[in-house]
Amino acid sequence: MYSKKLIDSIEKEFETLKSAGKFKVERELDGAQGAEVRIAGRQVLMFASNNYLGLANHPEIVKAGKEAIEQYGFGLSSVRFISGTETIHKILEKKLAEFLGVEDSILYSTNFMSNLGFFATITNETFGDSAPYLDAIYSDELNHASIIDAFKLCKKENVVKRIYSHGDVALLEKMLEEDKEKNYRFKIIVTDGVFSMEGYLAQLPELKKLAEKYEAMLFVDDAHAIGVLGKTGAGTPEHFNLHGQVDVLSGTFGKALGGAVGGYIAGKKKIIELLRQKSRTYLFSNSVPPSVVIASIKALDLLKEKRELLDKVRENSEYFRAGARKLGFKVLEGIHPIVPVMLGDAAKTQEISQKLLAKGLFVVGLWFPVVPEGAARLRFQISAAHTHEQIDQALEILSEVGKEMKII
Ligand SMILES: Cc1ncc(COP(=O)(O)O)c(C=O)c1O
């Protein structure tokens, strides 16, 4: 029977995943996201979420969401271009564009969808010209899964993909130089602003120079940087004094800015209008619900009013980094609240993450194939919501377990 064959195949696949240590187990939280959460009836310290500013359960965000539900209802039961556009969508898009220093922005249900939508729209669009064409995309090898999957929606016959080794600007330049005479229609350099496994930042100034020199468009997915990096929290461009100078930005409201859902593309008005007209993941998918829109507007307002949240997450990140280093752990250099503690060995990383959780510290262990073989790590994520006491407690648990396992 067909379904039995499928079920047997699934079981076989699960066995393979389990024996390779790749079978994912989801930890169930009971209650709100925060500096501490409840797991299996116990209060534990949370160092595994993207809640960088602590807005996921901030009282003003919660209040804004509640009021929005009362005023606008729960959902809009429609896509944007049929009957799903509210004035508040336009307000958020305008506010976001101003915040990022660009002309316009467009909301998607998620950042995954916005990335899929952008690349498919740009590269598949003929602009009424029947002549054959080729676009070229230059992508960092460590770019997010949504960017990699976005390429799959671009027609093979119209797109050349060139993947450069992580951060290898020299290799990227070599590729662009080789392609100089190839007459590509559009060239797009695409990078994550912050790479989520290391917390490393893209070398935006160099990428920007190359984009200008070779007449390519620069696309930065700033999911982990919006609300985190830069003087006002506007992300990696602001951090590198390139505020408003990156051609196209994508990002999410699902991490620092309230942590619910909602993605975007931001940049030139004409590009945004093209996406509104043609992007299938925008056109044929429901509009972002009012509670999320209003709470996201609130998140942008809070970021402006409470710069101390940005200072706090930075200061906390430094405090944790220095503390973990002082204990004798190998910590990757960086300034981002993603703080990887390098252990190398996958089995050891699996064991330590379980032991830490048993003692009340939730942190994610990452190992091959998520990170390179031999580079297994604990990925701590720091939040403005953490107090120094909570960070001290986390360090104490880390120290205890590290000593017990003879890591330090
Ligand atoms: C760089 C990057 N891009 C896109 C996404 C997807 O964001 P969303 O959850 O809004 O789909 C993520 C989230 O993990 C990310 O880290």
The ligand as an SDF file (V2000), in Angstrom:
LIG
                    3D

 16 16  0  0  0  0  0  0  0  0999 V2000
   19.1330   35.6440    8.6020 C   0  0  0  0  0  0  0  0  0  0  0  0
   17.6960   35.1980    8.7270 C   0  0  0  0  0  0  0  0  0  0  0  0
   16.8580   35.4340    7.7230 N   0  0  0  0  0  0  0  0  0  0  0  0
   15.5670   35.0690    7.7870 C   0  0  0  0  0  0  0  0  0  0  0  0
   15.0620   34.4080    8.8850 C   0  0  0  0  0  0  0  0  0  0  0  0
   13.6270   34.0100    8.8940 C   0  0  0  0  0  0  0  0  0  0  0  0
   12.8870   34.9080    9.6470 O   0  0  0  0  0  0  0  0  0  0  0  0
   11.3550   34.6520    9.9390 P   0  0  0  0  0  0  0  0  0  0  0  0
   11.3010   33.8490   11.1920 O   0  0  0  0  0  0  0  0  0  0  0  0
   10.7360   36.0050   10.0520 O   0  0  0  0  0  0  0  0  0  0  0  0
   10.8200   33.8940    8.7700 O   0  0  0  0  0  0  0  0  0  0  0  0
   15.8930   34.1510    9.9650 C   0  0  0  0  0  0  0  0  0  0  0  0
   15.3680   33.4540   11.1540 C   0  0  0  0  0  0  0  0  0  0  0  0
   15.8980   32.4990   11.6330 O   0  0  0  0  0  0  0  0  0  0  0  0
   17.2500   34.5520    9.8890 C   0  0  0  0  0  0  0  0  0  0  0  0
   18.0940   34.3010   10.8880 O   0  0  0  0  0  0  0  0  0  0  0  0
  1  2  1  0
  2  3  1  0
  2 15  2  0
  3  4  2  0
  4  5  1  0
  5  6  1  0
  5 12  2  0
  6  7  1  0
  7  8  1  0
  8  9  2  0
  8 10  1  0
  8 11  1  0
 12 13  1  0
 12 15  1  0
 13 14  2  0
 15 16  1  0
M  END
$$$$
